[in-house]
Amino acid sequence: MAVGQGAVRDLAEAMPGGGGGLVPVHVAIIMDGNGRWAAARGLPRIAGHRAGAQAVRRVVEAAITHKVGWLTLYAFSSENWRRPAAEIVDLTGLLRHYLRSEVAELSAQGVRMHFIGDRARFDADIQNELARAERVTAANSRLNLVIALSYGARAEIAAAARHAAEAALAGTLDPAELTEDKFASLLTTAGTPDPDLIVRTSGEQRLSNFLLWQGAYAELVFLDVFWPDFGEAHFAGALAEFARRERRFGARPG
Ligand code: FPP
């Protein structure tokens, strides 16, 4: 059974007064469209990323309001390093600013922060901020906020396979015992429920190397809104779409 399979709660339980549908335990979002949002306004791309950071605040609040337990945000892919140097400076600068200015407030809201991806590629001061954010929010439990930074699912899966191969060679892992659950425990998301719902904004309909293993059974929702315009109503709409879908995990209709 997939980890996420049991990870969906009844809406009536999650939201007093609400009723009927299902609330995903884990929502993952591909935040796309910052650049196009800025271009449509004749603004530089960094203006779109700044507005995107405001939308991050809104989606965290929406996740708390809707009692979603886990929220994963794709903030920077391993491919994003190929963008022009000036945009990388802008994006990493924004990340630095976000970490320095937002973590105290997020912690006060009960948010526990965690980062996945190749954090070693960031400057040392950002790596320190990431570790600090995880440390100061570690005891919180209202919302688990996972931010994917320099993340690529294929690299993550290859690293897990490499780790398993090395353990087998060292004699500490019997290949016959490399089950799906064991393999999942070697991924950077070990201990995290699989995403029940993956949302992508901006109208693009791709996963772009995001949570390829973990999202095996996720419902996919693609929204025609640029990320900087994303708000509570879009989040609620995606949850409503999720609740309408019938999830069978490959089983026949009963
Ligand atoms: C995709 O839009 C967005 C990104 C590559 C960066 C995401 C960053 C943020 C939402 C802001 C910062 C986040 C944090 C957590 C501080 P795009 O630039 O690919 O847009 P386009 O496809 O329209 O060009």
py3Dmol code that shows the C-alpha trace and the ligand (Angstrom):
import py3Dmol

protein = """\
ATOM      1  CA  MET A   1       0.000   0.000   0.000  1.00  0.00           C
ATOM      2  CA  ALA A   2       1.313   3.435  -0.893  1.00  0.00           C
ATOM      3  CA  VAL A   3       2.138   5.579   2.128  1.00  0.00           C
ATOM      4  CA  GLY A   4      -0.291   8.229   0.932  1.00  0.00           C
ATOM      5  CA  GLN A   5      -3.120   5.774   0.498  1.00  0.00           C
ATOM      6  CA  GLY A   6      -4.292   5.992   4.068  1.00  0.00           C
ATOM      7  CA  ALA A   7      -3.376   9.634   4.288  1.00  0.00           C
ATOM      8  CA  VAL A   8      -6.650  11.257   3.384  1.00  0.00           C
ATOM      9  CA  ARG A   9      -9.034  12.487   5.990  1.00  0.00           C
ATOM     10  CA  ASP A  10     -12.731  13.049   5.808  1.00  0.00           C
ATOM     11  CA  LEU A  11     -13.584  16.692   5.263  1.00  0.00           C
ATOM     12  CA  ALA A  12     -16.214  16.573   7.967  1.00  0.00           C
ATOM     13  CA  GLU A  13     -13.510  15.567  10.446  1.00  0.00           C
ATOM     14  CA  ALA A  14     -11.038  18.136   9.147  1.00  0.00           C
ATOM     15  CA  MET A  15     -13.407  21.075   8.906  1.00  0.00           C
ATOM     16  CA  PRO A  16     -16.218  21.328  11.425  1.00  0.00           C
ATOM     17  CA  GLY A  17     -19.291  22.324   9.463  1.00  0.00           C
ATOM     18  CA  GLY A  18     -17.746  21.151   6.200  1.00  0.00           C
ATOM     19  CA  GLY A  19     -18.933  17.920   4.777  1.00  0.00           C
ATOM     20  CA  GLY A  20     -18.733  15.076   2.433  1.00  0.00           C
ATOM     21  CA  GLY A  21     -15.467  15.192   0.553  1.00  0.00           C
ATOM     22  CA  LEU A  22     -11.867  14.331   1.224  1.00  0.00           C
ATOM     23  CA  VAL A  23      -9.058  16.619   2.309  1.00  0.00           C
ATOM     24  CA  PRO A  24      -5.580  15.664   1.138  1.00  0.00           C
ATOM     25  CA  VAL A  25      -3.055  15.233   3.902  1.00  0.00           C
ATOM     26  CA  HIS A  26      -0.232  16.316   1.606  1.00  0.00           C
ATOM     27  CA  VAL A  27      -0.494  18.931  -1.139  1.00  0.00           C
ATOM     28  CA  ALA A  28       2.535  19.600  -3.359  1.00  0.00           C
ATOM     29  CA  ILE A  29       2.695  22.625  -5.642  1.00  0.00           C
ATOM     30  CA  ILE A  30       4.774  23.451  -8.718  1.00  0.00           C
ATOM     31  CA  MET A  31       4.802  27.244  -8.481  1.00  0.00           C
ATOM     32  CA  ASP A  32       5.020  28.328 -12.116  1.00  0.00           C
ATOM     33  CA  GLY A  33       4.449  31.525 -14.064  1.00  0.00           C
ATOM     34  CA  ASN A  34       6.372  34.214 -12.172  1.00  0.00           C
ATOM     35  CA  GLY A  35       8.211  35.305 -15.303  1.00  0.00           C
ATOM     36  CA  ARG A  36       5.083  35.473 -17.468  1.00  0.00           C
ATOM     37  CA  TRP A  37       3.221  37.352 -14.719  1.00  0.00           C
ATOM     38  CA  ALA A  38       5.993  39.961 -14.738  1.00  0.00           C
ATOM     39  CA  ALA A  39       6.232  40.107 -18.550  1.00  0.00           C
ATOM     40  CA  ALA A  40       2.496  40.709 -18.826  1.00  0.00           C
ATOM     41  CA  ARG A  41       3.025  43.828 -16.696  1.00  0.00           C
ATOM     42  CA  GLY A  42       6.189  45.007 -18.411  1.00  0.00           C
ATOM     43  CA  LEU A  43       8.142  44.277 -15.220  1.00  0.00           C
ATOM     44  CA  PRO A  44      11.507  42.522 -14.742  1.00  0.00           C
ATOM     45  CA  ARG A  45      11.358  38.811 -13.861  1.00  0.00           C
ATOM     46  CA  ILE A  46      12.516  39.500 -10.308  1.00  0.00           C
ATOM     47  CA  ALA A  47       9.271  41.428  -9.736  1.00  0.00           C
ATOM     48  CA  GLY A  48       7.421  38.214 -10.589  1.00  0.00           C
ATOM     49  CA  HIS A  49       9.545  36.205  -8.161  1.00  0.00           C
ATOM     50  CA  ARG A  50       8.951  38.795  -5.415  1.00  0.00           C
ATOM     51  CA  ALA A  51       5.217  38.607  -6.015  1.00  0.00           C
ATOM     52  CA  GLY A  52       5.615  34.824  -5.997  1.00  0.00           C
ATOM     53  CA  ALA A  53       7.107  35.012  -2.510  1.00  0.00           C
ATOM     54  CA  GLN A  54       3.956  36.877  -1.381  1.00  0.00           C
ATOM     55  CA  ALA A  55       1.885  34.038  -2.814  1.00  0.00           C
ATOM     56  CA  VAL A  56       3.966  31.604  -0.725  1.00  0.00           C
ATOM     57  CA  ARG A  57       2.731  33.452   2.377  1.00  0.00           C
ATOM     58  CA  ARG A  58      -0.868  33.126   1.183  1.00  0.00           C
ATOM     59  CA  VAL A  59      -0.627  29.418   0.386  1.00  0.00           C
ATOM     60  CA  VAL A  60       0.894  28.635   3.791  1.00  0.00           C
ATOM     61  CA  GLU A  61      -2.037  30.406   5.449  1.00  0.00           C
ATOM     62  CA  ALA A  62      -4.503  28.608   3.177  1.00  0.00           C
ATOM     63  CA  ALA A  63      -2.967  25.229   4.027  1.00  0.00           C
ATOM     64  CA  ILE A  64      -3.303  26.015   7.738  1.00  0.00           C
ATOM     65  CA  THR A  65      -6.905  27.217   7.287  1.00  0.00           C
ATOM     66  CA  HIS A  66      -7.847  24.037   5.422  1.00  0.00           C
ATOM     67  CA  LYS A  67      -6.008  21.817   7.907  1.00  0.00           C
ATOM     68  CA  VAL A  68      -3.719  20.279   5.331  1.00  0.00           C
ATOM     69  CA  GLY A  69      -0.904  18.618   7.266  1.00  0.00           C
ATOM     70  CA  TRP A  70       1.859  18.737   4.644  1.00  0.00           C
ATOM     71  CA  LEU A  71       2.630  21.321   1.999  1.00  0.00           C
ATOM     72  CA  THR A  72       5.559  20.874  -0.394  1.00  0.00           C
ATOM     73  CA  LEU A  73       6.551  23.799  -2.615  1.00  0.00           C
ATOM     74  CA  TYR A  74       8.838  23.453  -5.646  1.00  0.00           C
ATOM     75  CA  ALA A  75      10.836  26.681  -5.330  1.00  0.00           C
ATOM     76  CA  PHE A  76      13.989  25.889  -7.309  1.00  0.00           C
ATOM     77  CA  SER A  77      14.691  22.929  -9.553  1.00  0.00           C
ATOM     78  CA  SER A  78      18.092  21.432 -10.290  1.00  0.00           C
ATOM     79  CA  GLU A  79      17.549  22.689 -13.873  1.00  0.00           C
ATOM     80  CA  ASN A  80      16.972  26.273 -12.659  1.00  0.00           C
ATOM     81  CA  TRP A  81      20.769  26.641 -12.192  1.00  0.00           C
ATOM     82  CA  ARG A  82      20.908  26.934 -15.998  1.00  0.00           C
ATOM     83  CA  ARG A  83      19.080  30.282 -15.920  1.00  0.00           C
ATOM     84  CA  PRO A  84      21.056  33.485 -16.594  1.00  0.00           C
ATOM     85  CA  ALA A  85      23.485  34.316 -13.762  1.00  0.00           C
ATOM     86  CA  ALA A  86      21.643  37.540 -12.916  1.00  0.00           C
ATOM     87  CA  GLU A  87      18.372  35.662 -12.345  1.00  0.00           C
ATOM     88  CA  ILE A  88      20.153  33.096 -10.150  1.00  0.00           C
ATOM     89  CA  VAL A  89      21.507  35.971  -8.047  1.00  0.00           C
ATOM     90  CA  ASP A  90      17.985  37.427  -7.816  1.00  0.00           C
ATOM     91  CA  LEU A  91      16.393  34.099  -6.860  1.00  0.00           C
ATOM     92  CA  THR A  92      19.016  33.147  -4.279  1.00  0.00           C
ATOM     93  CA  GLY A  93      18.890  36.699  -2.890  1.00  0.00           C
ATOM     94  CA  LEU A  94      15.129  36.395  -2.517  1.00  0.00           C
ATOM     95  CA  LEU A  95      15.539  33.034  -0.807  1.00  0.00           C
ATOM     96  CA  ARG A  96      18.103  34.531   1.591  1.00  0.00           C
ATOM     97  CA  HIS A  97      15.752  37.423   2.380  1.00  0.00           C
ATOM     98  CA  TYR A  98      12.782  35.063   2.823  1.00  0.00           C
ATOM     99  CA  LEU A  99      14.670  32.838   5.254  1.00  0.00           C
ATOM    100  CA  ARG A 100      15.934  35.765   7.310  1.00  0.00           C
ATOM    101  CA  SER A 101      12.631  37.605   7.469  1.00  0.00           C
ATOM    102  CA  GLU A 102       9.921  34.908   7.498  1.00  0.00           C
ATOM    103  CA  VAL A 103      11.082  32.026   9.663  1.00  0.00           C
ATOM    104  CA  ALA A 104      10.153  33.642  13.010  1.00  0.00           C
ATOM    105  CA  GLU A 105       6.618  34.380  11.785  1.00  0.00           C
ATOM    106  CA  LEU A 106       6.224  30.909  10.252  1.00  0.00           C
ATOM    107  CA  SER A 107       7.367  29.370  13.513  1.00  0.00           C
ATOM    108  CA  ALA A 108       4.854  31.500  15.443  1.00  0.00           C
ATOM    109  CA  GLN A 109       2.156  30.096  13.120  1.00  0.00           C
ATOM    110  CA  GLY A 110       3.186  26.560  14.122  1.00  0.00           C
ATOM    111  CA  VAL A 111       4.940  25.720  10.867  1.00  0.00           C
ATOM    112  CA  ARG A 112       7.685  23.107  10.841  1.00  0.00           C
ATOM    113  CA  MET A 113      10.103  23.680   7.976  1.00  0.00           C
ATOM    114  CA  HIS A 114      12.107  21.151   6.048  1.00  0.00           C
ATOM    115  CA  PHE A 115      14.125  21.404   2.844  1.00  0.00           C
ATOM    116  CA  ILE A 116      14.788  18.782   0.186  1.00  0.00           C
ATOM    117  CA  GLY A 117      17.233  19.011  -2.703  1.00  0.00           C
ATOM    118  CA  ASP A 118      20.927  19.591  -3.138  1.00  0.00           C
ATOM    119  CA  ARG A 119      21.447  22.358  -0.586  1.00  0.00           C
ATOM    120  CA  ALA A 120      25.240  22.043  -0.937  1.00  0.00           C
ATOM    121  CA  ARG A 121      24.976  24.047  -4.169  1.00  0.00           C
ATOM    122  CA  PHE A 122      23.851  27.171  -2.297  1.00  0.00           C
ATOM    123  CA  ASP A 123      26.199  29.671  -0.643  1.00  0.00           C
ATOM    124  CA  ALA A 124      27.302  28.738   2.876  1.00  0.00           C
ATOM    125  CA  ASP A 125      25.234  31.488   4.527  1.00  0.00           C
ATOM    126  CA  ILE A 126      22.056  30.181   2.851  1.00  0.00           C
ATOM    127  CA  GLN A 127      22.901  26.633   3.931  1.00  0.00           C
ATOM    128  CA  ASN A 128      23.244  27.956   7.491  1.00  0.00           C
ATOM    129  CA  GLU A 129      19.854  29.702   7.234  1.00  0.00           C
ATOM    130  CA  LEU A 130      18.250  26.461   5.990  1.00  0.00           C
ATOM    131  CA  ALA A 131      19.680  24.521   8.939  1.00  0.00           C
ATOM    132  CA  ARG A 132      18.597  27.291  11.342  1.00  0.00           C
ATOM    133  CA  ALA A 133      15.035  27.306   9.947  1.00  0.00           C
ATOM    134  CA  GLU A 134      14.788  23.533  10.412  1.00  0.00           C
ATOM    135  CA  ARG A 135      16.217  23.771  13.927  1.00  0.00           C
ATOM    136  CA  VAL A 136      14.011  26.596  15.239  1.00  0.00           C
ATOM    137  CA  THR A 137      10.802  25.139  13.781  1.00  0.00           C
ATOM    138  CA  ALA A 138      11.514  21.493  14.639  1.00  0.00           C
ATOM    139  CA  ALA A 139       9.012  21.266  17.506  1.00  0.00           C
ATOM    140  CA  ASN A 140       6.077  22.713  15.509  1.00  0.00           C
ATOM    141  CA  SER A 141       3.332  20.469  14.187  1.00  0.00           C
ATOM    142  CA  ARG A 142       0.488  22.578  12.764  1.00  0.00           C
ATOM    143  CA  LEU A 143       1.792  22.469   9.197  1.00  0.00           C
ATOM    144  CA  ASN A 144       4.803  20.639   7.773  1.00  0.00           C
ATOM    145  CA  LEU A 145       6.203  22.943   5.088  1.00  0.00           C
ATOM    146  CA  VAL A 146       8.677  21.248   2.766  1.00  0.00           C
ATOM    147  CA  ILE A 147      10.503  23.512   0.320  1.00  0.00           C
ATOM    148  CA  ALA A 148      12.243  21.830  -2.611  1.00  0.00           C
ATOM    149  CA  LEU A 149      15.437  23.715  -3.492  1.00  0.00           C
ATOM    150  CA  SER A 150      17.884  22.635  -6.166  1.00  0.00           C
ATOM    151  CA  TYR A 151      15.660  19.567  -6.313  1.00  0.00           C
ATOM    152  CA  GLY A 152      15.380  17.029  -9.110  1.00  0.00           C
ATOM    153  CA  ALA A 153      13.500  13.747  -8.727  1.00  0.00           C
ATOM    154  CA  ARG A 154      15.738  11.738 -11.071  1.00  0.00           C
ATOM    155  CA  ALA A 155      18.857  12.803  -9.135  1.00  0.00           C
ATOM    156  CA  GLU A 156      17.090  11.907  -5.887  1.00  0.00           C
ATOM    157  CA  ILE A 157      16.121   8.452  -7.176  1.00  0.00           C
ATOM    158  CA  ALA A 158      19.617   7.850  -8.620  1.00  0.00           C
ATOM    159  CA  ALA A 159      21.187   8.813  -5.256  1.00  0.00           C
ATOM    160  CA  ALA A 160      18.904   6.363  -3.434  1.00  0.00           C
ATOM    161  CA  ALA A 161      19.787   3.599  -5.922  1.00  0.00           C
ATOM    162  CA  ARG A 162      23.488   4.374  -5.482  1.00  0.00           C
ATOM    163  CA  HIS A 163      23.094   4.223  -1.703  1.00  0.00           C
ATOM    164  CA  ALA A 164      21.317   0.844  -1.929  1.00  0.00           C
ATOM    165  CA  ALA A 165      23.983  -0.538  -4.291  1.00  0.00           C
ATOM    166  CA  GLU A 166      26.759   0.577  -1.950  1.00  0.00           C
ATOM    167  CA  ALA A 167      24.988  -0.973   1.052  1.00  0.00           C
ATOM    168  CA  ALA A 168      24.536  -4.232  -0.879  1.00  0.00           C
ATOM    169  CA  LEU A 169      28.229  -4.279  -1.812  1.00  0.00           C
ATOM    170  CA  ALA A 170      29.157  -3.596   1.814  1.00  0.00           C
ATOM    171  CA  GLY A 171      26.938  -6.487   2.882  1.00  0.00           C
ATOM    172  CA  THR A 172      24.617  -4.329   5.006  1.00  0.00           C
ATOM    173  CA  LEU A 173      21.623  -4.650   2.653  1.00  0.00           C
ATOM    174  CA  ASP A 174      20.237  -7.878   1.233  1.00  0.00           C
ATOM    175  CA  PRO A 175      18.997  -6.989  -2.294  1.00  0.00           C
ATOM    176  CA  ALA A 176      16.022  -9.303  -1.717  1.00  0.00           C
ATOM    177  CA  GLU A 177      14.939  -6.946   1.055  1.00  0.00           C
ATOM    178  CA  LEU A 178      14.969  -3.827  -1.116  1.00  0.00           C
ATOM    179  CA  THR A 179      11.184  -3.384  -1.086  1.00  0.00           C
ATOM    180  CA  GLU A 180       9.285  -0.266  -2.200  1.00  0.00           C
ATOM    181  CA  ASP A 181       9.037   0.863   1.424  1.00  0.00           C
ATOM    182  CA  LYS A 182      12.770   0.286   1.973  1.00  0.00           C
ATOM    183  CA  PHE A 183      13.598   2.230  -1.182  1.00  0.00           C
ATOM    184  CA  ALA A 184      11.277   5.088  -0.134  1.00  0.00           C
ATOM    185  CA  SER A 185      13.173   5.270   3.150  1.00  0.00           C
ATOM    186  CA  LEU A 186      16.334   6.093   1.159  1.00  0.00           C
ATOM    187  CA  LEU A 187      14.746   9.119  -0.525  1.00  0.00           C
ATOM    188  CA  THR A 188      15.045  12.646   0.866  1.00  0.00           C
ATOM    189  CA  THR A 189      11.322  12.494   1.681  1.00  0.00           C
ATOM    190  CA  ALA A 190      11.676   9.520   4.066  1.00  0.00           C
ATOM    191  CA  GLY A 191       9.029   9.778   6.773  1.00  0.00           C
ATOM    192  CA  THR A 192       6.844  12.115   4.691  1.00  0.00           C
ATOM    193  CA  PRO A 193       3.450  10.906   3.448  1.00  0.00           C
ATOM    194  CA  ASP A 194       3.255  10.731  -0.343  1.00  0.00           C
ATOM    195  CA  PRO A 195       1.513  13.742  -1.909  1.00  0.00           C
ATOM    196  CA  ASP A 196      -2.183  13.093  -2.453  1.00  0.00           C
ATOM    197  CA  LEU A 197      -2.526  16.135  -4.704  1.00  0.00           C
ATOM    198  CA  ILE A 198       0.005  17.843  -6.981  1.00  0.00           C
ATOM    199  CA  VAL A 199      -0.985  21.280  -8.279  1.00  0.00           C
ATOM    200  CA  ARG A 200       0.798  23.170 -11.052  1.00  0.00           C
ATOM    201  CA  THR A 201       0.010  26.772 -11.862  1.00  0.00           C
ATOM    202  CA  SER A 202       0.443  28.751 -15.117  1.00  0.00           C
ATOM    203  CA  GLY A 203      -1.426  26.341 -17.378  1.00  0.00           C
ATOM    204  CA  GLU A 204       1.587  24.093 -18.059  1.00  0.00           C
ATOM    205  CA  GLN A 205       0.768  20.402 -17.696  1.00  0.00           C
ATOM    206  CA  ARG A 206       4.021  18.675 -16.761  1.00  0.00           C
ATOM    207  CA  LEU A 207       5.661  17.319 -13.615  1.00  0.00           C
ATOM    208  CA  SER A 208       9.099  18.711 -14.566  1.00  0.00           C
ATOM    209  CA  ASN A 209      11.120  16.219 -12.499  1.00  0.00           C
ATOM    210  CA  PHE A 210       9.111  16.838  -9.294  1.00  0.00           C
ATOM    211  CA  LEU A 211       8.385  14.017  -6.791  1.00  0.00           C
ATOM    212  CA  LEU A 212       8.310  11.347  -9.523  1.00  0.00           C
ATOM    213  CA  TRP A 213       8.467   8.411  -7.090  1.00  0.00           C
ATOM    214  CA  GLN A 214       6.332   9.950  -4.363  1.00  0.00           C
ATOM    215  CA  GLY A 215       3.650  11.234  -6.741  1.00  0.00           C
ATOM    216  CA  ALA A 216       2.887   7.820  -8.268  1.00  0.00           C
ATOM    217  CA  TYR A 217      -0.763   7.979  -7.152  1.00  0.00           C
ATOM    218  CA  ALA A 218      -1.200  11.715  -6.709  1.00  0.00           C
ATOM    219  CA  GLU A 219      -4.145  13.479  -8.264  1.00  0.00           C
ATOM    220  CA  LEU A 220      -2.903  16.162 -10.662  1.00  0.00           C
ATOM    221  CA  VAL A 221      -4.582  19.548 -10.891  1.00  0.00           C
ATOM    222  CA  PHE A 222      -3.407  22.145 -13.419  1.00  0.00           C
ATOM    223  CA  LEU A 223      -4.579  25.703 -12.860  1.00  0.00           C
ATOM    224  CA  ASP A 224      -4.712  28.560 -15.363  1.00  0.00           C
ATOM    225  CA  VAL A 225      -3.309  31.114 -12.953  1.00  0.00           C
ATOM    226  CA  PHE A 226       0.212  32.515 -12.756  1.00  0.00           C
ATOM    227  CA  TRP A 227       1.769  31.738  -9.380  1.00  0.00           C
ATOM    228  CA  PRO A 228       1.917  35.380  -8.164  1.00  0.00           C
ATOM    229  CA  ASP A 229      -1.896  35.580  -8.495  1.00  0.00           C
ATOM    230  CA  PHE A 230      -2.456  32.347  -6.558  1.00  0.00           C
ATOM    231  CA  GLY A 231      -4.582  32.755  -3.444  1.00  0.00           C
ATOM    232  CA  GLU A 232      -6.831  30.993  -0.986  1.00  0.00           C
ATOM    233  CA  ALA A 233      -9.656  30.614  -3.527  1.00  0.00           C
ATOM    234  CA  HIS A 234      -7.351  28.705  -5.918  1.00  0.00           C
ATOM    235  CA  PHE A 235      -6.180  26.473  -3.078  1.00  0.00           C
ATOM    236  CA  ALA A 236      -9.780  25.802  -2.029  1.00  0.00           C
ATOM    237  CA  GLY A 237     -10.683  25.121  -5.681  1.00  0.00           C
ATOM    238  CA  ALA A 238      -7.900  22.557  -6.021  1.00  0.00           C
ATOM    239  CA  LEU A 239      -9.051  20.847  -2.808  1.00  0.00           C
ATOM    240  CA  ALA A 240     -12.621  20.785  -4.124  1.00  0.00           C
ATOM    241  CA  GLU A 241     -11.433  19.205  -7.394  1.00  0.00           C
ATOM    242  CA  PHE A 242      -9.485  16.629  -5.380  1.00  0.00           C
ATOM    243  CA  ALA A 243     -12.580  15.826  -3.313  1.00  0.00           C
ATOM    244  CA  ARG A 244     -14.587  15.204  -6.520  1.00  0.00           C
ATOM    245  CA  ARG A 245     -12.174  12.626  -7.845  1.00  0.00           C
ATOM    246  CA  GLU A 246     -12.528   8.974  -7.045  1.00  0.00           C
ATOM    247  CA  ARG A 247      -9.201   7.497  -6.008  1.00  0.00           C
ATOM    248  CA  ARG A 248      -8.772   3.765  -6.505  1.00  0.00           C
ATOM    249  CA  PHE A 249      -4.993   3.251  -6.405  1.00  0.00           C
ATOM    250  CA  GLY A 250      -5.240   0.784  -9.286  1.00  0.00           C
ATOM    251  CA  ALA A 251      -7.992  -1.253  -7.663  1.00  0.00           C
ATOM    252  CA  ARG A 252     -11.217  -2.088  -9.497  1.00  0.00           C
ATOM    253  CA  PRO A 253     -14.383  -0.123  -8.649  1.00  0.00           C
ATOM    254  CA  GLY A 254     -15.952  -1.822  -5.658  1.00  0.00           C
TER     255      GLY A 254
END
"""
ligand_1 = """\
24
FPP
C 8.621 29.555 -11.735
O 8.310 30.693 -12.483
C 9.119 29.937 -10.437
C 10.420 29.793 -10.030
C 11.465 29.211 -10.849
C 10.855 30.257 -8.708
C 9.863 30.065 -7.609
C 10.141 31.078 -6.587
C 9.200 31.707 -5.865
C 7.784 31.372 -5.902
C 9.529 32.839 -4.972
C 10.470 32.523 -3.891
C 10.082 31.373 -3.063
C 10.508 31.230 -1.827
C 10.215 29.978 -1.072
C 11.272 32.296 -1.168
P 9.122 30.956 -13.810
O 10.201 31.939 -13.503
O 9.594 29.674 -14.394
O 7.991 31.612 -14.674
P 7.817 31.508 -16.239
O 7.635 30.053 -16.576
O 6.586 32.312 -16.469
O 9.044 32.116 -16.867
"""
view = py3Dmol.view(width=600, height=400)
view.addModel(protein, "pdb")
view.setStyle({"model": 0}, {"cartoon": {"style": "trace"}})
view.addModel(ligand_1, "xyz")
view.setStyle({"model": 1}, {"stick": {}})
view.zoomTo()
view.show()
